Amino acid sequence: MKNKTKYIFTVLGFIAVCIISYRGAISKTISLKNEYINLKKETYKFNSATKNLALLIQQKSYYDSILKKYQINKGSLQTNLLKTINSTCDSTDLKIINFFEPHIIRLKNLKISTYQFTVKGDYKTIIQLIYIIEQKTKFGEIISLNFEKKTNFKTGKTYLQAQILLRNFR
């Protein structure tokens, strides 16, 4: 045999050994390494999921505390607003004269609710009610406050009546 033929057989033998070793060991090693990488990713996701769960529980308790602070219970805003007004009226000498159904406007993704109600009492307690509604409970913003001095002709006494418009965005 000549050197050229030996060289060709050596190269072909080397290529055959490489192909056989690739099929036997290297391809399995690469697939196992890919599986290992995927398992590492899943482990990371699982570990981060437990951290995210703890974070979500913490956020839930924070939001519940905010709802409790601003006296927003489950139920409609109208019911909560009426409860707040009633509790303020019970502690002061205010009286609710009217409480109308809300006027609702929908603009694209925005829902604007306007609540109209009328209370009767002295100036200081009406202003106190306005402060509680707008600042302490955060039901919305007062867009109109109309004071009117009225006279009860049967008794001859005058009293102050306030018509209030409260706007809420959702």
Salt bridges, closest charged atoms under 4 A:
ASP64 OD2 - LYS60 NZ 3.58
GLU141 OE2 - ARG167 NH2 3.20
GLU148 OE2 - LYS150 NZ 3.93
